[in-house]
Amino acid sequence: MKRLVLLIVLLNTRTGICQAPDTLKSIPLQSVIVTAYKDKPSRETSLSITTLKMDSLNYEGHFNLSDLVSKTPGVNMLSTGIGIVKPVIRGLYGNRILILISGLKFDNQQWQEEHGLGLSDFGLSKVELIKGPMSVLYGTEAIGGIINLVEEEKPKPMTHESDFSMKLNSNTLGGILQAGYKVNNGRTRWRIRAGLENNADYSDGNNKRILNSRFDGYHLKTTFGFQKNNWTSTTNLLSSFSRFGFIFNDIYTFLTPDNRWSRNLNDNPAHLVLLNILSSENKFILKNDSKLSLNIGIQSNSRMENEGSGKISLNMHLFTAQYLLKWEKLVSLKNRIIVSNFGSFEDNKNFGSRKIIPDAKMQESNFSVYLETTKGQHLIFENGIGTGEKYIKTYFTATVNSPDKEVHPFSKFSPYYNLFSGLTYFPNNQFNIKANIATGVRIANLAELSSNGLHEGIFTYEIGDPKLKNEQNISLNLYAMYSFGAFQIYASPFYNYFINYIYLTPTNETWFGSPVYRYKQQNAKQFGSELTLSFKSEQSFQYSLSYSGMISKTADGNFTPFNPAQKITPSINFKWKVNRSKDVLFFANIDYYFPQKNIAPNEIPTSDYTLLNAGLSTSWKTVGKTFYLSLSGNNLLNNAYYDHLSRFKYFGLLNIGRNIAIQLKIRFSGEAAH
């Protein structure tokens, strides 16, 4: 297989053939993005943006949202099994990556490595990825990148649509069922979508069961929107309950294996996440041809842990209220100004017997001004400045910050500022170059500032530091795309310099036999690049090659933890039209991961490995109905491997083996009732 990979790479190099992003997920440069300051084609912004178009049925057999976005060069996933995962953008994860839902920040206490997002691609139309900081607009945490989740599109005016879909995974003998209905009556529109997913324990490449890697979830989304004169409003409600079995060092001595396909999570150790989000997006066209948008929302997130007795021991509730206000005006033929204000309030409370962070309240506000200047028809300059503050107050919480503990209750006020400057040049459809330099900021999270206790699962005693300074970075991002005939080449190098980079490091101390870890700070730097080469023939055949690699080090010369391994992905995609109403799509790719020996202290190196993936899908139409059917396989050779970003490698547990996914969807459409 290694020889096959090298042969494909040599063929690509010799002929100049190169990759565009995935077949079944198109990433056109002309797609309109909504993540940044204003809706516009992505080639007209200096940001490095990738748009992943989606459907409620996916064609590549991914298990979750992070798995999906990790197909993009420069994006990986930090995993604790296939259920507990979080996205990694250019080596950064957790509170360094900002997740947006309905245009607002999403926070579910994802600061711990073994805590996943608890989010699904359920009911989304697309996902937007921004690589690099956008702290000017969004304040803290948007230091490494943004993942924007965009809800499914409304149907055409005076029509309705409904759908039913199912997916089955062979490895976990599980999958997902979902159904949705949406209608557009012209001035009003609404939708409802419900689904459930359930997966048993997975098997690795040696066909060995990974006990308690099971997970399930229940999801509901509703939307109501209307247009009245100059006011357009969309209100979304998301509600979900997810459970994820978790694994720690001695899981096999703690648990007696149950039935192979058992889904029991009532007694086994598990993370539980109950999430409710209510948000309203509002846009106003004002009399002076300016635009005003206001996003407001509240989030309720309960994160609980059952550590094996069936009784909830850890129970944290995070309540968040926030808004984002933006005003946009074309002040001249060449200049557009955008003023924005973001504000949030968070309340974190403990209700369980075990606590790892104290009760706390947090407040943040960010104000920014952005100017876009157009020179001629093909050159755009963007400049922005932002300033803000975050206030954190912790309260007495028994077993965490009591008088006998090292960290006591505190108040912390942290002001910050950010700058952004970029340009994009697009003389024609064949050439696009972008460059931007930006600063980012991240206020240390509650765990880094105030944790003081035993971290179950990895058996480390972690101690925070309220005196930690703001983590800042200066980021330089370049992007260049050139098309010539059927060929396209894309490159995106980057460089990040961090000031006061926060990291967790072991000490010589122990606590009743458990090693003590403390949060420290020092400067750090990152650099790397993504490359894509592709050849596309008459919209039907695509042959491609992509590469991503990076280095991340602290000032003392050590590598940062979970440095993604270099990766090469050659792929082919083919589409043929059987008749006017039926298409067939085929894809195959090889993910080759290089050995990763650039490791942090106490981290485990990993060997190289190869994954072969392929799939076939088709769709056909009848009167009022559209059918979709797909068959996909991941790790078809059933290789046994450790992914470098898998926390399971510390437990001697391999990643998932071969998985075959079959998916069926039926979509119904018709005219809305008058």
N, C-alpha and C positions, 0 to 999 in steps of 0.2 A: 504493500500500500504506500509506503514511503517513496518507493521508486516511481509509482504511478503519480503521486503528488508532484515530485520533482520533474517528471516528464511533462505534465500539464503546465507547470510553471515555465519551463524552458520554451514550450510551444508558444505560450502567451508572450514571453519576452521577445522571441524571435520575430513573431508576426505583428507585434504591437497591439494585440487584442486585449481588451480591457473591460472592467466590470461597471455596469450600472447597477444600481441597487436591485433588489429582488424583483422577480417577474411578477409574482402574484401580489406584490405590494408595490405600487408605482410611486416614484419619488420625482415628479416633474418639477423643473425649476420654476415653472409658471404658476404653481399652486399658490393660492392665497393663504398666507399665514396670519394667525391672530394672536400669537404669543407675545409679540413685542409691542412697540408703542402703538401701531396702527395696522389695520388690515391692508395688506399689500402683497404683490408677488414676491416670492422669496429672493429672486435675483436682484431686487431693488432695495435690499437691506444688506448692511455689512456683516450681519450675524451669520454664523455657520448653522444653518437650519436644515433638518431633514424631516420630511413629512411622510409618515407611514399611513397610507390609506387602509381602512379596515372595513370589516363586515362583521356582523354578529356571528358568522361562521368563519373560522380561520382555516387556511389551507396547508399549514405547515406543521400541525400537530403540537404546537406549543402548549404548555400547561398553565401559564399565567402571563400577566402583563410584562413582567421583567424578562421572562423568557423570550417574549416576542421582540422587545426593543433590543435585546442583546444580539439580534441578527445583524444589527447595524455596525459597520466598522467603528472602532473606538468606544463601543458600548459593551459592557459585560454584565454579569450578575453575581453578586455575593450570595451564596446559598447555604442553607442548612437543610439539605434535602430538596425535593422538588416543590414543596409547598411553601416553605419559609425562604423567601428570596427578596432581594432588593437590587435596583439598578445601580450600575457603576459606570460613570462617565469619565473616561480618561483617568482612571485610578481613584476617583473620588466617589464617595457614597454617603449614606446616612443624611445628617443635617447639612451636608455640603451640596446636596442635590435638591432642588426645589420641585415639588410636584404641584401642579395646578389642576384644580377641578372647577369647571365653570368659571375660569379666570381668577380663582382665589386660591391662596395657599392651603395645602393639605398637610396636617401634622397629626401623626398617630403614635407619638413617642417612639419613632423609628431610630433613636440614637443607639440602641443596643444592637450588636451585630447579629444576634440570633432572633431579632424581631423583624418580621417581614412587613410589607406595606399593607397586606390584607385587601389589596385592590385587584379587580378583574378587568379584562377588556370587554366585559359585558356591556352591550348597548352603546358602544363608541363608534364614531364615524372615522376618526383619524387620531393619530398621536403625533405631536410636534416635538422634536428634540432640538434644543439649543445647546451647543457645546461652548463653554466659556461663561464668565460671570455676567449676570444681568442685575446686579445689586442696585444700580442707579434707579431702576423702576421698582423692584420688589424688596429692597432692603436686605436684611440679613438672610443667610442661607443660600441665596442664588449665586454661590461662589464658584461652583464647578459646572453648573449647567441647569437646564430646566426641562422638565417633561410635562407637556401640556396635554391633558386629556379632553378631547372635544366630543361632545355628545353626538349621537346619530342625527342625520339631517331630517328636516321635516319633508313630508311628501309634497308633490306638486299641488297647487291650489285646486280646491274642490275635488280632491281625491283622498282615498284612504288606503292603507297598506297593513297587512298582518303577515306574520311569519311564525313558523315553528321549526326548530332545529334540534338535532341531537348529535352527540359525538361520543365515540367509544374508544378508550385506550386499552390496548392489549396488555401492556406491562402491569398496569394497576387494576385491570378489570373494572374500570370506572370511566367517568366522563361527565358530560354536562347536558342538561335538558333546558331549553328556554323557549319562550314564546313572547311575542310582542304585537301591539296594535297601535297605530297612529293615524290621525286624521287631520286634514287641513281644510277648514271651512272658509278660507280666505282671510278674514280678519282675526279669527281665532284658530288655535291648533292645540292638540294635546296628544299624549302618548302614554302607554303603560307597558312595562316589560318586566317579566318575572322569570327566574331561573334557579336551578339548583345544580350543584356539582358534588361529586363524591368519588374519591379514589382510595383504594386500599394501599398497602405497603408496596413499594416498588422493588424490583429485583435488579441487581447490578450485572455487569458483563460476565460474571461467573455464575449467573443464575442463582445467586444467593439473595435471599430476602433481607431487606433492611427493615428490621422490626420497628414499628411505630412511626414510619415515615408517611402514614396516611393523612388525609385531610378532606374536609368537606366545607360546603358553603351554601348560603341561601341569599338570593339577591332580588331586590325590587327597585325599579326606577319609574318615576312618573314625571311628566312635564306638562305645563300649561303655558301657552304663549298667546299674545294678542298684539295687534297694531291699531293704534288710535291716533289719528292725525300725525303728529311728528314724534310720537312715542312708540317704541317697540320694546316689548318686555317678554322675557322668558324666565319662568320659575321652574327649578328642578328639585326633586326630592330623591335622594339616594338612601337606601336602607339595606344593610347587609349584616349577616352573622356568619362568621367563619371560625373553624376550629382546625388547628394544625398540631399533629402529634410531634413532640420534640424529643430529642435524643441527647443523652449526656454520657459521661465517661463509662459508667458501669450499667448501661441500660440492659445488657443481656443478663446480668446477675440480679437486677432489680425486677425485671419483668419475665414472666413465664410466657413463651410464645403461645398465642391463641390460634384460632382457625386461620389458615393462610389468607383467606380473602375477607377476614373480619374488618369491619369499619368502626369498631367500638372505640369511642373517645370519651365515654363517660367516666371510665376508671383509669385509663392510661394517661400518662403525663401529656399535657396539651396546652398550647396557647389558645385563648379564645378572644376574638375581637368582635365587638358589637359597634357598628358604625352607622351614624345617621347624619346626613348633610342636607340642609335646606338652603338654597341660594336663589338669588334673583338677579338676572342681567338686564339692564335697562339702557337704552340708547335714545337720545333726544337730538333732533335737528333743530337748531336755534335760528332765530330770525336773521342774524348776521352771518349766516352760512357757516357757523361754527358747529361743532359736534360735542355733545356731552354724554359720557357714559358713566354709569354707576353700577357697580357690582357689590351686593351685600350678601352676607351669609352667616350661618351658624353651623357649628359642627359639634357633635357629641361622640366621643370615642371612649369606649370602655375596653381596657386591655386586662385580661385576667389570665391566671395560670393555675391549672390543676397539676400538682406535682406527683400525682399517682394514687392518691387516696380517694379520689372522687370529690374532695372538698377543695373549694377555691381558696388558695393561700395568698396569692398576689392579686390585688384588684385595684387598678388605677383608673380614674376617670379624668379625661381631659375635655374641658369645654372651651370652645373657641368662637368668638364673634369678631367679624372683620368686614372691612369695606375697601374698595379701590375706586377712586374717583378720578376720571381723566377728562380734560377739556382740550379740544383740538381746533386749530384755526389756521387757514391759509392767509398769512399776513401780507404776502405779495406773490407775484407769479412764480418766484423761485424759492420762497421761504415758507415753511410750515412750522408752527410752534405747538408743542404739546406740554401741558402742565398736569402733573398727577400727584395724588396724595393717597397713601396707603396707611391704614390703621388697623390694629388688632388688639384683642384682649384675650388672655388665656388663664384658665383656672385649673390647676392640677391637684387632685385630692386622692388620698389613699383610703381604701375601705377594707383591705385584707389584713391578715395577721402578719404577713411578711412584707417588708417595705425595702426598697432600694434607693429611692429618692424621697425628699420631704414634700409635704404639701407646699404649694407655691402659687403665686399669682405673677403674671407677666403681661406687660403692656409695651407695644411698639408703635411708632409712627415714622413715616418716611415721606419726604416731599422732594419732587424732582422737576426739572425743566429740561426739555429736549428740543433741539432745533435741527430741522432737516433743510438742507440747501441743495438745490438742483443746479448743476452747471451744464448748460446745453441739454441734450436729450438723453445722454448716456452716462452721466457722472453725478453721483449723489454723495454729499458729505453729511455725516450725522454726528452731533455733539450733544452730550448731556451731562448734567450735574445733579447730584442728589445728596440730601443730608437727612439724618434721622437719629433716633435714639431708641434704646430698649431698656426697660426697667424690670428687674426681677427681685421679688421679695419671697423668701422662704420662711416657713412657720415651724414652730416646734412640732416635731414628729417623733414619737417614741421609737427607739431602736435605731434612729438615723442620726439625729442631731441633738440628742439629749446632752446634759452637761458632762457626762462621762465620755462623750465622743469627741473626736478631734475637730470635726466640722460642726459649727454652731449656726443657728439661724442668722441670716444676713439680708441686707438690701444692697442691690448693685445697680447703678445707673451708668449706662454705656452709650455715649454719643458716637456718631460715625459720619463719614461723608464718602462719596464715591464719584468717579469720573468715567466718562465713556466718550471715545472718539473713533470714528470709522469712516471708511469710504467704500463704495462699490462702483465698478466700471463695467458696463455691458454694451459695447459698441454694436453688437449684433447677437443673434440667437446662438452663435457658435462659440462665443467667448464671454466669460464672466470672471472677474477677479475681485476679491474682497479682502479687506484688511481692517482690523480694529485693535485698539489697545484699551483696556478697561481695568478698573479696580473692583475688587469684591471684598465683602466683609462678612464675618460670621461671629456672632456673640456666642461664647461658650454655652452649651446646653446644660440642662439641670444635672445630668449625670456627671459631666465634667466639672461642674462647680460644686456640687453638693452631695454626691453619692458617698456612702460610708457603710459598707456591708458586704456580706458574702454573695457573690454572683453565682447562683445555682447553675448547674449544667456544665460550667467550665471550671468550677471550684476555685475561683480566685476572689480575693478580698480586695475590693476596689475603693480607693479614697480620692475624692475630688479636691479641688482647690478653688475657693471663692475669689482668689486674687488673680486668676487667669486673665490675661489681656485679650483684647479683640484680636481674632485671627484675620489677617488681611492678605490679599494677593494682588499682584500686578500681572495681568495676562495679555499676551500678544497672540493673536489668532489670524492666520492667513488662509485663504481659500482661492483656488484657481481651477477653472473648468474650461476645457477646450474640446470642441467637436469638429471633426473633419470627415465628411461623408458618413459612413456607418460607424466610425470609430469615435470614442470619447475617452478623455483622460481627466481625472480629477485628483487633486492633492490638497491636503489640509494639515500643514504643520502647525505646532503650537508650542508656547513656552509659558510656564507659570512660575512666578517667584512668590513664595509665601513668607510672610512676616508673622512670627509668633504662631507657627503651625502647632496645633494641639494633638497630642498622641498619648496613648496609654503604654506605660513601660513597666517591666518587672523591677522589683527592688530586692534587697537582701533580707527584708522583713518577712515574718510569717505570722499567721493568725490561726492558732489551734491546728497547725499543720498545713494550712492553706497558704499559698504564696500571696504576698501583698503587691498589688499593682497601683501605681499612682499616675495621675495625669500631669504631663510635663509640656513645655513649650520650647521650640527653637525654630529657626528659619529653615526653609526647605525649598527645593526646586523640582520642577517637572518639565520634561520636554518629550516630544514624540510627534508622530504623524500618522495620518490615514491616507492611503492611496487606493484609487479605483481605476481600473482599465476595462473597457468594454467594447464589444462589437455587436451591433444590432442590425439585423437584415429584414427590411420591409415589414417591420412590426410583428414578425413571427418567430425569428430565431435570435437568441442572445447568448453570447459566450463571454464570460466575464472572469475577472480576477480582482480580489481585494486584499489589502494588507493593512494591519494596524500594529503598532508597537510603541512603547514608551518607557521612560526611566523616571523614577521618583525617589529622591534622596533627601534626608535631613542634613543640616549643616555639619554634623559630626561625621558624615560619610556613610552612615547606615541607610539602607533602603527602607522605605515606608512599608507597612504591612499590606498584603494583598495587592502587590504590583501585578497587573494583568500580564500574562505571557503573550509574546508575539504570536500573531495569528495570520495565516494565509487561507483564503477561501476561493478556489476555482469553482465555477458553476456554469451550468448550461440551462437554458430555458427555451421552451418551444411551445408555440401556440398554433393550432390549425383550426380552420373553420370547416366543420363537417357540412353544414348547410346554413341557411339564413338564420336559423333559430338555435343552432347548437355549436358550441365551441368546446375544444379539448385543450387542456393545458398540461404541460409536463415540466418538472424541474428536477435537477439533481445537483448536489454540491458536496464538496469535501472540505470539512473544517480541519485544518492541520494546526495544532498548537505546539509551539516550540517548548523545549525544556525551560523551566523557570528556576534559575539559581540565584537571581537577584532578590534575596530575601532579607526580611527584618530579623533582628535578634530573636531567637527562640521560634522562628517560623520554620516550617518544613518545606524543602524544595520539592518540585514535582517534575516528572519525566514528560517527554513529548507523547502525544497521542493523536489519533486520526479518527474522525467521525464521518461516515458516509450517510447522506440523507437524500431522499428522493420522494417524489409524489406525483400523483396524476389526479386531475379534476376535470369535471365537465359540468355544463349547464345547458338547459334547454327550456324552451317556452311553449306554453299552450295558451289558450284563451283565458286570460285573467290569472294565470299562474306561471311562476318560474321555479324550476327545480335546480338544485345545486347538489352535486355529489363529489366527494373527494376521498382519496386513499393516500396516506402519507406515511413514511417511515423514517424514524430518526435512529442513528447509531445502528444501521442495518447490519453491520458486521458483528454486532454485539461485543464490542471491545470493552475490556475492563480497564478503567482509568481513574485517576484522581484529577479533577479540575483544580487549578491552583487557587481559585476563589471559592472553593468549597470548604466550609468549616468541618465537614465530615472527615477530611483527611487526618485531622488530629485524633479521630477515634478509630482510624484504620478502616473506614467505610468508603467504598467506591461509589462513583456516580451511577446514574441510571443506565441500564443496558438497553437492548433493542426495544423500541416501542412502535407499534403499528396503530395508526389512528384512522378510523373511518367516520365520515361526517356526512350528514344529510340535512338539507334545508329546503323548505317549501315556502315560497312567498306568494301571497295573494294580493291583488290590487283591484281597485274599482273606483267609481265615482262616489264622492261624499254626498250624504243626504242634504238636500237644500232646505 
